[in-house]
Amino acid sequence: MKKTHQPLPTWPSRYFKPLVLLFLILVAYMAALNRDQALPWAIAALLSATLITGVSWPHWLVKRLSVTRSGPQRAGEGDTVTFHVEVENHGWLPRFMVELVDRLPFVGAADGTASQGEKMLGVAAYVPGGGKRRFDVPLLCEKRGFYRLGPVGLASSFPLGLAEARQSRQDGVQTLTIYPEVFPIVALPLRGAPSQIHRGGFLLPEGAGAAEFSGLREYRRGDNPRHVHWPTTARRNELMVKEFEPLASACLYIALDLALGANLGKGKHATLEYAVRIAASVAKYACANSIPTRLIGQGARPLYLPAGTGDQHYRAMLDELAVVDADGATPYARVLENVALDCQPGETVLVFLSHPEAQSAPTLQALALLQARDAHLLAVDFDRASFLSSSKPTAASPLASGSLLELGAHCLPVRCGDDLVTLFNQ
C-alpha cells in the first residue's frame, strides 16, 4: 500500500489528456480521409483504441470492489490517529492501482485551509481476485473541532491516466471529535471565595461561608445567641460567645469571548484557539485540585456549565470546548455583566481580551463591575498585532498595562507563537 495525502486533481487537469487525445484522433482521421494510404488509418485506429482502453479500463478496475474505513471517534489536538482501511475484491480477476479517496475536513485545518473536498489517502497496488487488502492510514489531528468524515470511496485512472473512474457509497461515514490541546499548569493565582459547605450550620452572616472554632470572647451586641458558650458563661458570670474563623475555598469562572469580531488570526493560530487551549488547561488544573469551575460563552449556541469538579466535569467542559466557535452576536461586555451578576465574592474570573483600545470601554466597565462585586480578575490580553500579521511581537497593549492593573487584575499578555507552558508557569 503506497500512502499519500494529496488533494484530488481538479476538473481541467482531469480531462485535459483525453481531450488532447480526442483532438489527435480527429486530426488523424481527417488526414486518413484525404490520403489513399494505410498508415494514417492505422495511426487513427491505434489512437482510438488507446482512448477506449484508457476510458473503459478504470471503470472495470473499480467495479465489484468495496472499501470500509474504521477509526476512533475521539482524539486530542496534536495526536496522530490511525484509520483501518479494508479493500475487498468481489470479482475473479485481480485489480491494480486503485486509489482510496475520502472526505477528511480536519486535514489541513491548522492553517485554516481545510476543505470539504475529497483527498487521496493512498493507492492499493494489487488486490487479488476474491481477496482483501488491509492497511492503516495515520493522520494528524491538526485542529480541535467536531468533524463529519466520509463517505470513503475508490478511484482509478490506471493504466494510461486518461480518465478517472470513481465508486462512492455511504460506507465509512462517521464523526470525529478532536479535543483542544492541553498544557500542564503548576499553579494559578486564584483567590478564595466563601465556602458553601455547611452554610447555615452556625447561622453565620451572609457570605461568611463555613467556619471552624477559633476561641471564646465576650458577648457583643448583635452576636448570635446560639453561639453563647454556657459553661464558660456560668463559670465567669458573664456572657461568653464562641468565635469562628471563616473558611475560604478557591472557585473559578471561565468566560469565553465568542463574538464574531473577537477572533483574530487564522486556523490554529487564532485568538479563539489560544483561548480554548488556555481554558481547557486551566479547567484541568482546577478540576484536578477540587476547585469548583464554571464555564460561560455566548456564541450562536449559548454555552453555560455550572460549577463542578472532578474528571467527569472536566470531560464535560472538554466536550463543549471542542466545538465552540466565534459565531456569536453578543458583545463580550454583556457576557461579563452576566458573570458579575452571577459570581460569588472572591471568585476568580478568567477573561480573554482581544478588542482594540477604541472598543474596550464597555468591556472595561463590565470588568469594573466585576471588581466591585469583589471578583478577582485573571485577564489574558491578546496582542492584536501579532495575531493579525507576521510582524515581530509588539509591546503589551495599553489596556493590559494601564486600566486592567488599576482594577487589580492579574494580567497575562499573550502573543501569537508564545509558549503557553512557560507563560503560565513562570
C-alpha positions as CSV (number, residue, x, y, z in Angstrom):
1,M,0.0,0.0,0.0
2,K,1.5,3.3,-1.1
3,K,0.4,6.1,1.2
4,T,-0.1,9.7,0.2
5,H,-2.1,12.6,1.4
6,Q,-2.8,14.8,-1.6
7,P,-5.8,16.6,-2.9
8,L,-7.5,15.1,-5.9
9,P,-7.0,16.6,-9.4
10,T,-9.3,19.4,-10.4
11,W,-11.7,19.2,-13.4
12,P,-9.4,20.8,-16.0
13,S,-6.4,18.6,-15.2
14,R,-8.6,15.5,-15.0
15,Y,-10.0,15.8,-18.6
16,F,-7.1,17.5,-20.3
17,K,-5.4,14.4,-21.5
18,P,-8.4,12.6,-23.0
19,L,-9.4,15.9,-24.8
20,V,-6.0,16.2,-26.3
21,L,-6.1,12.6,-27.4
22,L,-9.5,13.1,-28.9
23,F,-8.3,16.0,-30.9
24,L,-5.3,14.0,-32.2
25,I,-7.7,11.2,-33.2
26,L,-9.8,13.7,-35.2
27,V,-6.7,15.1,-36.9
28,A,-5.6,11.5,-37.8
29,Y,-9.0,10.6,-39.3
30,M,-9.0,13.8,-41.3
31,A,-5.6,13.0,-42.6
32,A,-6.6,9.5,-43.5
33,L,-9.7,10.6,-45.4
34,N,-7.5,12.9,-47.6
35,R,-4.9,10.3,-48.4
36,D,-5.1,6.9,-50.0
37,Q,-2.6,5.4,-47.6
38,A,-2.9,2.7,-44.8
39,L,-0.6,4.4,-42.3
40,P,-2.9,7.3,-41.4
41,W,-5.7,4.8,-40.9
42,A,-3.5,2.7,-38.6
43,I,-2.5,5.7,-36.6
44,A,-6.1,6.8,-36.2
45,A,-7.2,3.3,-35.2
46,L,-4.3,3.0,-32.6
47,L,-5.2,6.3,-31.1
48,S,-8.9,5.3,-30.9
49,A,-8.0,2.0,-29.2
50,T,-5.8,3.9,-26.7
51,L,-8.7,6.3,-25.9
52,I,-11.2,3.4,-25.5
53,T,-8.8,1.4,-23.3
54,G,-7.8,4.4,-21.2
55,V,-11.5,5.3,-20.5
56,S,-13.1,1.9,-20.1
57,W,-10.4,0.1,-18.1
58,P,-10.5,2.3,-15.0
59,H,-14.3,1.7,-14.7
60,W,-13.6,-2.1,-14.8
61,L,-10.9,-1.7,-12.1
62,V,-13.3,-0.2,-9.5
63,K,-16.2,-2.4,-10.4
64,R,-17.0,-5.1,-7.8
65,L,-14.7,-3.5,-5.3
66,S,-15.8,-2.3,-1.8
67,V,-13.9,-0.4,0.8
68,T,-14.5,0.2,4.5
69,R,-12.8,2.5,6.9
70,S,-12.9,2.5,10.7
71,G,-11.2,4.6,13.3
72,P,-11.5,6.4,16.6
73,Q,-14.3,8.9,17.3
74,R,-12.4,11.0,19.8
75,A,-8.8,12.3,19.8
76,G,-6.8,15.1,21.1
77,E,-5.4,18.0,19.2
78,G,-1.9,17.1,18.0
79,D,-2.5,13.4,18.3
80,T,-1.9,11.0,15.4
81,V,-4.9,8.7,14.9
82,T,-4.9,5.6,12.8
83,F,-7.7,4.6,10.5
84,H,-8.1,1.0,9.5
85,V,-9.0,0.6,5.8
86,E,-10.0,-2.7,4.0
87,V,-10.5,-3.0,0.3
88,E,-12.3,-6.2,-0.8
89,N,-12.3,-7.6,-4.4
90,H,-15.6,-9.4,-5.1
91,G,-14.6,-10.3,-8.7
92,W,-12.5,-13.2,-10.0
93,L,-9.8,-11.1,-11.6
94,P,-7.2,-9.0,-9.7
95,R,-7.3,-5.3,-9.6
96,F,-4.4,-2.9,-9.9
97,M,-3.5,0.6,-8.8
98,V,-6.8,1.6,-7.1
99,E,-6.8,4.8,-5.2
100,L,-8.5,5.4,-1.9
101,V,-10.4,8.7,-1.6
102,D,-12.0,10.1,1.5
103,R,-13.5,13.3,2.9
104,L,-11.4,14.4,5.9
105,P,-12.1,18.0,6.7
106,F,-9.7,18.1,9.7
107,V,-6.7,17.6,7.4
108,G,-5.2,21.0,6.7
109,A,-7.3,22.7,9.3
110,A,-4.3,24.0,11.3
111,D,-3.6,26.8,8.8
112,G,-7.3,27.5,8.0
113,T,-7.2,25.8,4.6
114,A,-9.3,22.8,5.4
115,S,-11.9,22.0,2.8
116,Q,-14.8,19.6,2.3
117,G,-13.3,18.1,-0.9
118,E,-12.1,14.6,-1.3
119,K,-8.4,13.7,-0.6
120,M,-6.4,10.8,-1.8
121,L,-5.1,8.8,1.1
122,G,-3.2,6.0,-0.7
123,V,-3.0,3.5,-3.6
124,A,-3.7,-0.2,-3.4
125,A,-1.2,-1.5,-5.9
126,Y,-2.7,-5.0,-6.1
127,V,-5.9,-6.7,-4.9
128,P,-6.2,-10.4,-5.7
129,G,-9.4,-11.8,-7.1
130,G,-11.7,-12.7,-4.2
131,G,-9.2,-11.3,-1.8
132,K,-8.8,-8.4,0.6
133,R,-6.1,-5.8,1.3
134,R,-5.9,-4.2,4.8
135,F,-3.8,-1.3,5.7
136,D,-3.6,1.6,8.2
137,V,-3.6,5.3,7.5
138,P,-2.1,7.5,10.2
139,L,-3.4,11.1,10.2
140,L,-2.5,14.1,12.4
141,C,-5.4,15.8,14.3
142,E,-4.4,19.3,13.4
143,K,-7.2,21.4,15.0
144,R,-9.9,20.8,17.6
145,G,-13.5,20.6,16.4
146,F,-16.3,18.2,15.5
147,Y,-15.9,16.7,12.1
148,R,-18.0,14.5,9.8
149,L,-15.9,12.1,7.9
150,G,-16.6,10.2,4.7
151,P,-18.0,8.7,2.6
152,V,-14.9,6.8,1.7
153,G,-14.6,5.7,-2.0
154,L,-12.4,4.3,-4.7
155,A,-10.9,5.8,-7.8
156,S,-8.6,4.7,-10.6
157,S,-7.1,6.1,-13.7
158,F,-4.9,3.1,-14.5
159,P,-3.2,2.3,-16.9
160,L,-3.0,5.4,-19.1
161,G,-4.3,8.2,-16.8
162,L,-6.7,9.4,-19.5
163,A,-9.8,9.2,-17.4
164,E,-10.7,8.5,-13.8
165,A,-13.5,6.2,-12.6
166,R,-15.0,6.5,-9.1
167,Q,-17.0,4.4,-6.8
168,S,-18.5,6.1,-3.8
169,R,-21.0,4.7,-1.3
170,Q,-22.1,5.8,2.1
171,D,-19.5,3.5,3.7
172,G,-17.2,5.0,6.3
173,V,-19.4,7.9,7.4
174,Q,-18.5,8.7,11.0
175,T,-17.8,11.6,13.3
176,L,-14.6,12.6,14.9
177,T,-14.3,14.9,17.9
178,I,-10.9,16.5,18.4
179,Y,-10.4,17.9,21.9
180,P,-8.3,21.0,22.4
181,E,-4.6,20.7,23.2
182,V,-3.9,20.9,27.0
183,F,-0.7,22.0,28.6
184,P,0.4,21.5,32.2
185,I,-0.1,24.2,34.8
186,V,1.7,24.0,38.1
187,A,-0.1,26.8,40.0
188,L,-2.6,29.6,39.3
189,P,-3.1,33.0,41.1
190,L,-6.6,32.1,42.5
191,R,-8.2,33.7,45.4
192,G,-10.7,32.2,47.8
193,A,-14.5,32.6,47.9
194,P,-16.5,31.8,50.9
195,S,-17.2,28.0,51.1
196,Q,-20.8,26.9,50.6
197,I,-20.2,23.8,52.7
198,H,-22.3,23.6,55.9
199,R,-23.8,27.0,55.2
200,G,-26.3,27.8,58.0
201,G,-24.8,25.3,60.4
202,F,-23.8,28.1,62.7
203,L,-26.1,30.9,61.4
204,L,-23.1,32.9,60.2
205,P,-23.6,36.2,58.5
206,E,-24.4,36.0,54.8
207,G,-21.3,35.5,52.7
208,A,-19.2,34.2,55.6
209,G,-19.5,30.6,54.4
210,A,-18.3,27.7,56.6
211,A,-16.2,28.2,59.7
212,E,-14.2,26.5,62.3
213,F,-14.0,27.2,66.1
214,S,-11.1,29.6,66.9
215,G,-11.8,30.6,70.6
216,L,-14.0,32.4,73.1
217,R,-14.7,36.1,73.6
218,E,-17.0,38.4,75.5
219,Y,-20.5,38.9,74.1
220,R,-21.0,41.9,71.8
221,R,-24.3,43.4,70.7
222,G,-25.5,41.7,67.6
223,D,-23.9,38.3,68.3
224,N,-26.0,35.2,67.6
225,P,-27.4,33.9,70.9
226,R,-26.8,30.3,69.6
227,H,-23.1,31.0,69.8
228,V,-23.2,31.6,73.6
229,H,-20.8,29.1,75.4
230,W,-22.9,28.4,78.5
231,P,-20.4,26.5,80.7
232,T,-17.9,29.4,80.5
233,T,-20.6,31.9,80.9
234,A,-21.7,30.2,84.2
235,R,-18.2,30.0,85.5
236,R,-17.2,33.6,84.7
237,N,-20.7,35.0,85.4
238,E,-20.6,36.9,82.1
239,L,-21.8,36.1,78.6
240,M,-19.1,34.4,76.5
241,V,-19.6,33.5,72.9
242,K,-17.8,31.1,70.5
243,E,-15.7,32.8,67.8
244,F,-15.4,31.2,64.4
245,E,-12.8,31.7,61.7
246,P,-14.4,31.7,58.2
247,L,-13.0,29.2,55.8
248,A,-12.5,30.1,52.2
249,S,-12.2,27.9,49.1
250,A,-11.0,28.9,45.7
251,C,-13.5,28.8,42.8
252,L,-13.2,29.7,39.2
253,Y,-15.4,31.2,36.5
254,I,-14.1,30.9,32.9
255,A,-15.7,33.5,30.5
256,L,-15.0,33.0,26.8
257,D,-15.5,35.7,24.2
258,L,-17.4,34.0,21.3
259,A,-18.4,37.2,19.5
260,L,-17.8,37.1,15.7
261,G,-15.4,40.0,15.6
262,A,-13.4,38.9,18.6
263,N,-11.5,36.1,16.8
264,L,-8.2,37.3,15.3
265,G,-5.8,35.3,13.1
266,K,-6.4,32.1,11.1
267,G,-6.6,28.4,11.7
268,K,-4.8,27.1,14.8
269,H,-3.0,30.5,15.2
270,A,-6.2,32.4,16.1
271,T,-7.0,34.1,19.4
272,L,-10.0,31.8,19.9
273,E,-7.8,28.7,19.6
274,Y,-5.4,30.1,22.2
275,A,-8.3,31.0,24.5
276,V,-9.8,27.5,24.2
277,R,-6.4,25.8,24.9
278,I,-5.9,28.1,27.9
279,A,-9.4,27.5,29.2
280,A,-9.0,23.7,28.8
281,S,-5.7,23.7,30.6
282,V,-7.0,25.9,33.4
283,A,-10.1,23.7,33.7
284,K,-7.9,20.6,34.0
285,Y,-5.8,22.2,36.8
286,A,-8.9,23.4,38.7
287,C,-10.8,20.1,38.4
288,A,-7.8,18.1,39.4
289,N,-7.4,20.2,42.6
290,S,-11.1,20.1,43.5
291,I,-11.7,23.8,42.6
292,P,-15.3,24.4,41.5
293,T,-15.2,25.7,38.0
294,R,-17.8,27.2,35.7
295,L,-17.8,27.9,32.0
296,I,-19.8,30.5,30.1
297,G,-19.8,31.8,26.5
298,Q,-22.3,33.4,24.2
299,G,-21.9,32.1,20.6
300,A,-24.6,31.1,18.1
301,R,-25.4,28.4,20.7
302,P,-25.4,29.6,24.3
303,L,-22.8,27.9,26.5
304,Y,-23.0,27.5,30.3
305,L,-21.7,24.8,32.5
306,P,-22.5,25.2,36.3
307,A,-19.8,24.7,38.9
308,G,-18.3,21.3,39.3
309,T,-15.1,19.4,40.0
310,G,-13.6,16.1,39.1
311,D,-12.8,14.2,36.0
312,Q,-16.4,13.9,34.8
313,H,-16.9,17.7,35.0
314,Y,-13.6,18.2,33.2
315,R,-14.7,15.9,30.4
316,A,-18.0,17.8,30.0
317,M,-16.0,21.0,29.7
318,L,-13.8,19.4,27.1
319,D,-16.8,18.3,25.1
320,E,-18.0,21.9,25.0
321,L,-14.6,23.5,24.3
322,A,-14.0,21.1,21.4
323,V,-16.9,22.6,19.4
324,V,-17.2,26.3,20.4
325,D,-16.8,28.8,17.7
326,A,-16.6,32.6,17.4
327,D,-20.0,32.9,15.8
328,G,-22.0,34.9,18.3
329,A,-23.5,38.4,18.2
330,T,-23.5,39.2,21.9
331,P,-20.8,41.7,22.9
332,Y,-18.3,40.4,25.5
333,A,-19.2,43.2,27.8
334,R,-22.7,41.9,28.2
335,V,-21.3,38.4,28.9
336,L,-19.1,39.8,31.7
337,E,-22.1,41.7,33.1
338,N,-24.0,38.5,33.4
339,V,-20.9,36.9,35.1
340,A,-20.8,39.8,37.5
341,L,-24.4,39.2,38.5
342,D,-23.8,35.5,39.0
343,C,-20.3,35.3,40.5
344,Q,-19.6,35.0,44.3
345,P,-17.5,37.5,46.2
346,G,-13.8,36.5,46.0
347,E,-14.3,34.2,43.0
348,T,-11.6,34.3,40.3
349,V,-12.9,35.2,36.8
350,L,-10.8,34.2,33.8
351,V,-11.4,36.7,31.0
352,F,-10.0,36.9,27.4
353,L,-9.4,40.3,25.8
354,S,-8.8,40.8,22.1
355,H,-10.7,44.0,21.4
356,P,-8.9,47.2,20.1
357,E,-8.4,50.0,22.5
358,A,-11.2,52.1,20.8
359,Q,-13.8,49.4,21.5
360,S,-12.7,48.4,25.0
361,A,-14.7,51.0,27.0
362,P,-17.8,48.8,27.5
363,T,-15.6,45.8,28.4
364,L,-13.7,47.9,31.0
365,Q,-17.0,49.0,32.5
366,A,-18.0,45.3,32.8
367,L,-14.6,44.5,34.4
368,A,-15.1,47.3,36.8
369,L,-18.5,45.9,37.8
370,L,-16.8,42.5,38.4
371,Q,-14.2,44.2,40.6
372,A,-17.0,46.0,42.5
373,R,-18.5,42.6,43.2
374,D,-15.2,41.6,44.8
375,A,-14.2,39.2,42.0
376,H,-10.6,38.5,41.3
377,L,-9.7,39.1,37.6
378,L,-7.3,36.9,35.8
379,A,-7.0,38.6,32.4
380,V,-5.5,37.0,29.3
381,D,-4.7,40.0,27.0
382,F,-4.0,39.1,23.4
383,D,-1.6,41.2,21.4
384,R,-3.6,42.1,18.3
385,A,-0.7,43.0,16.0
386,S,1.0,39.6,16.4
387,F,-2.2,37.7,15.5
388,L,-3.1,39.9,12.6
389,S,0.2,39.9,10.8
390,S,3.5,38.0,10.8
391,S,5.4,41.1,12.1
392,K,7.5,40.9,15.2
393,P,5.7,40.9,18.5
394,T,4.8,44.3,19.9
395,A,4.8,45.6,23.5
396,A,1.9,45.0,25.8
397,S,-1.2,46.9,24.9
398,P,-2.2,50.0,26.9
399,L,-5.3,48.0,28.0
400,A,-3.1,45.5,29.8
401,S,-0.6,47.9,31.2
402,G,-3.0,50.5,32.5
403,S,-6.7,50.0,33.1
404,L,-6.5,46.4,34.0
405,L,-3.8,46.9,36.5
406,E,-5.9,49.7,38.1
407,L,-8.7,47.2,38.6
408,G,-6.3,44.9,40.4
409,A,-6.3,42.3,37.7
410,H,-3.6,39.7,37.2
411,C,-2.6,40.2,33.6
412,L,-1.1,37.7,31.2
413,P,-0.1,39.3,27.8
414,V,-0.2,36.6,25.1
415,R,1.3,37.0,21.6
416,C,1.0,34.7,18.6
417,G,3.6,32.0,18.9
418,D,4.1,32.3,22.7
419,D,5.0,29.2,24.7
420,L,1.9,28.9,26.9
421,V,3.6,26.4,29.2
422,T,6.4,28.9,30.0
423,L,3.9,31.8,30.2
424,F,1.7,30.1,32.8
425,N,4.4,28.5,34.8
426,Q,7.0,31.3,35.2
